[in-house]
Amino acid sequence: MNPSPRELKHLLTIASEAALSAGVILQDHWGNIQIIEEKGRAGDLVTEVDKKSEATILAILNEQVPDHGILAEESGILGNANSPYLWAIDPLDGTTNYAHSYPLSSVSVGLLFNGVPILGAIYDPYSQLLYRAAKGLGATCNHRPIKVSSTPNLNRSLLVTGFAYDRRETTDQNYAEFCYLTHITQGVRRGGSASLDLAHLASGRLDGYWERGLKPWDLAAGVVLVEEAGGTVTAYDQSPLDINSGRILATNGHLHQALSQALLNTPPISTWANLEQMQQITSL
């Protein structure tokens, strides 16, 4: 049986407490990181702040919902593996930004029920904005309702994407889509924090978002936020989102089909032989 609205409100309060408490850690260590390490891939960073933030979240979840499962970016799978509830947490989404004192990172605390995202809280500690949503209960920023934009088509849109850590190792990356969509829209941003990208989409600041190479902790909270704000979230081909696939297409709904087609029809950049061919492609 799905959790009731009352249960969802209670669990959302827990998610919010965890996100805000972890945000204090990010604020306290801002500009004063002592340890920065790579986690195997070039550019995939972890700091002592990631670990302290995660420990704070885990302490709250272990106290409040000890019978739930947890999937944490730094600690992996914890807790009750048989529970239908799985918390997907990113204690510092945008570590590279944080390590460079670039103020675009967040704490993301999402909850899945039988593998489906049902609620989440995302906290931007620099702007002190708390984004929250739960299935059927709407989406808010600092407790005020938010909704997606009404932008009707791609040529009037502002999009956002990101580039996965394995982008140097594979031709399966989104450089080509970035180039093409930059030409046919009003711009494509690269924020560096998937959860904030989704929060900004839900707030109407952005009109569409796509990315690959993601993890459930990057998406769980933001997916609910966008859907509850009136947006659409799917796979690239508009089939239902598989949160374990690493790929997501999220929009205000109005330009979802057009953005999906653009992603599916753009040839990979490895096939772009020269500038003339690139110009031909971007003029399609």
C-alpha positions in Angstrom: 0.0 0.0 0.0 1.3 3.4 -0.9 2.0 5.8 1.9 -0.9 8.1 2.9 -0.7 11.9 2.5 -0.2 12.1 6.2 2.7 9.7 6.1 4.2 11.6 3.1 4.0 14.9 5.0 5.8 13.3 8.0 8.5 11.8 5.7 8.9 15.1 3.9 9.6 16.8 7.2 12.3 14.3 7.9 13.8 14.9 4.4 13.7 18.6 5.0 15.4 18.4 8.4 18.2 16.2 6.9 18.8 18.6 3.9 18.8 21.7 6.1 21.1 20.1 8.7 23.6 19.0 6.0 23.4 22.5 4.4 24.8 23.9 7.6 27.9 21.7 7.1 28.3 23.1 3.6 28.0 26.7 4.8 30.4 26.2 7.7 33.2 24.8 5.5 32.6 27.1 2.5 36.0 28.3 1.1 37.9 26.2 3.7 38.3 22.7 2.4 41.2 20.7 3.8 40.9 17.4 1.8 40.0 17.0 -1.8 40.4 13.6 -3.5 39.4 11.9 -6.7 37.2 8.8 -6.6 38.8 6.9 -9.5 37.8 9.1 -12.5 39.5 12.4 -13.3 37.3 15.2 -12.1 35.1 12.9 -9.8 35.9 14.6 -6.5 35.1 14.0 -2.9 35.9 16.2 0.0 35.7 15.9 3.8 32.6 18.1 3.5 30.8 15.4 1.4 31.5 12.9 4.1 30.5 15.1 7.0 27.3 16.2 5.3 26.4 12.5 4.6 27.1 11.5 8.2 24.7 14.2 9.3 22.0 13.0 7.0 22.5 9.4 8.0 22.3 10.1 11.7 18.9 11.8 11.2 17.6 9.0 9.0 18.9 6.2 11.3 17.1 7.9 14.2 13.8 8.8 12.5 13.3 5.8 10.1 15.6 3.0 11.2 13.7 0.4 9.3 14.2 2.0 5.9 16.9 1.4 3.3 19.4 4.0 2.3 21.4 4.6 -0.9 24.1 7.2 -0.1 26.6 8.5 -2.6 29.7 8.0 -0.4 28.5 5.1 1.8 26.6 3.0 -0.7 23.6 0.8 0.3 22.8 0.8 4.0 19.9 -0.2 6.3 17.0 -2.5 5.6 17.4 -4.0 2.2 13.9 -5.5 2.4 12.1 -2.2 3.0 10.0 -0.8 0.2 11.4 2.6 1.3 14.8 3.6 -0.1 16.3 7.0 0.7 18.6 8.2 -2.1 20.9 11.0 -0.8 23.5 13.2 -2.3 25.2 15.1 0.6 26.9 17.5 -1.8 25.7 17.6 -5.3 28.1 19.8 -7.2 31.4 18.9 -5.4 33.6 20.3 -8.2 31.8 23.6 -7.9 32.1 23.5 -4.1 35.8 22.7 -4.3 36.4 25.8 -6.4 34.2 28.0 -4.3 31.7 28.3 -7.1 28.3 28.8 -5.4 26.2 26.2 -7.2 25.8 23.0 -5.3 23.2 21.5 -3.0 22.0 18.8 -0.7 19.5 16.4 -2.1 17.5 14.0 0.0 15.0 11.9 -2.0 12.8 8.9 -1.1 11.7 6.0 -3.4 8.9 3.6 -2.6 9.2 0.3 -4.5 11.7 2.0 -6.8 9.6 5.0 -7.6 10.5 8.5 -6.4 7.8 9.8 -4.1 9.3 12.8 -2.3 12.4 14.9 -1.9 14.0 18.0 -0.4 16.8 19.9 -2.1 18.6 22.7 -0.3 20.6 25.5 -1.8 22.7 26.7 1.1 24.0 29.8 -0.7 20.7 31.3 -1.6 19.0 29.6 1.4 16.3 28.1 -0.7 14.6 24.8 0.4 12.8 23.0 -2.4 10.3 20.4 -1.4 7.8 18.1 -3.0 5.8 14.9 -2.4 3.5 12.9 -4.7 0.1 14.6 -4.8 1.1 17.4 -2.4 2.6 19.8 -4.8 6.1 21.5 -5.0 7.3 24.5 -3.0 10.4 26.7 -2.5 10.6 28.0 1.0 7.1 26.8 1.5 5.7 28.9 -1.5 4.2 27.0 -4.4 6.3 26.7 -7.6 5.4 25.7 -11.1 7.2 25.1 -14.4 7.4 27.7 -17.1 4.9 28.1 -20.0 7.6 28.4 -22.7 5.9 26.8 -25.7 8.8 25.8 -28.0 12.5 25.2 -28.3 13.5 28.4 -30.0 12.2 30.4 -27.0 13.6 28.1 -24.4 16.5 28.1 -22.0 17.9 24.6 -21.3 20.4 23.0 -19.0 22.5 19.9 -19.1 25.6 18.4 -17.6 28.6 16.3 -18.7 29.3 12.9 -17.1 32.7 12.0 -15.5 33.3 9.3 -18.2 33.0 11.9 -21.0 36.7 11.5 -21.8 36.4 7.8 -22.2 33.4 7.3 -24.4 31.8 8.7 -27.5 28.5 8.3 -25.8 28.3 11.8 -24.4 26.2 14.8 -25.1 28.6 17.3 -26.7 26.8 17.1 -30.0 23.4 17.7 -28.4 24.8 20.6 -26.5 26.1 22.2 -29.7 23.0 21.6 -31.7 20.6 22.8 -29.0 22.7 25.9 -28.3 22.0 26.9 -31.9 18.3 26.4 -31.9 17.4 27.7 -28.4 18.0 30.9 -26.5 20.8 29.1 -24.7 22.0 25.9 -22.9 23.5 26.2 -19.4 25.8 23.7 -17.6 25.2 24.1 -13.9 27.1 21.2 -12.4 24.5 20.2 -9.9 21.7 17.9 -11.3 19.4 18.4 -8.3 19.6 22.2 -8.6 19.1 21.9 -12.4 15.8 20.1 -11.7 14.9 22.5 -8.9 15.4 25.5 -11.3 13.3 23.7 -13.9 10.5 23.1 -11.4 10.7 26.8 -10.5 10.3 28.0 -14.1 13.8 29.4 -14.4 14.7 26.8 -17.0 12.5 25.1 -19.6 14.2 21.8 -20.2 17.0 19.5 -18.9 18.7 16.4 -20.2 21.7 14.5 -19.0 23.4 11.1 -18.9 25.7 9.3 -16.5 23.6 10.1 -13.4 22.8 8.1 -10.3 19.6 7.7 -8.4 20.8 10.1 -5.7 21.2 12.8 -8.3 17.6 12.5 -9.4 15.3 11.1 -6.8 14.3 14.4 -5.1 14.4 16.5 -8.3 12.1 14.2 -10.3 9.3 14.5 -7.8 9.9 18.3 -7.7 9.5 18.7 -11.5 6.4 16.4 -11.7 4.7 18.1 -8.8 5.4 21.5 -10.3 3.6 20.4 -13.5 6.5 19.3 -15.6 7.2 16.0 -17.5 10.0 13.5 -16.7 10.9 10.6 -19.0 13.6 8.7 -20.7 15.1 10.4 -23.8 12.6 8.6 -26.0 9.6 9.6 -23.8 9.3 6.1 -22.4 8.9 6.0 -18.5 12.0 7.1 -16.6 14.2 4.3 -15.3 16.0 6.0 -12.4 18.8 3.5 -12.6 19.4 4.1 -16.3 21.5 7.3 -15.7 19.6 9.2 -18.4 16.8 11.7 -17.9 14.7 14.1 -20.0 12.8 16.7 -18.0 10.8 19.7 -19.3 8.0 22.0 -18.7 5.9 19.6 -20.7 5.2 22.0 -23.6 8.5 21.3 -25.4 9.0 17.7 -24.3 8.3 16.0 -27.6 10.5 18.5 -29.5 13.4 18.1 -27.1 13.1 14.4 -27.2 13.2 14.4 -31.0 16.2 16.7 -31.0 18.1 14.4 -28.7 17.3 11.3 -30.7 18.1 12.9 -34.1 21.4 14.6 -33.3 24.3 12.7 -34.8 27.2 12.0 -32.3 30.0 14.6 -32.5 32.4 11.9 -33.6 30.6 11.9 -37.0 31.0 15.6 -37.5 33.8 15.7 -40.1 34.3 19.4 -40.3 32.9 22.8 -39.6 30.8 22.9 -42.8 29.1 19.7 -41.8 28.5 21.1 -38.3 26.9 24.1 -39.8 24.6 21.9 -42.0 23.6 19.9 -38.9 22.8 23.0 -36.8 20.7 24.5 -39.5 18.3 21.5 -39.6 
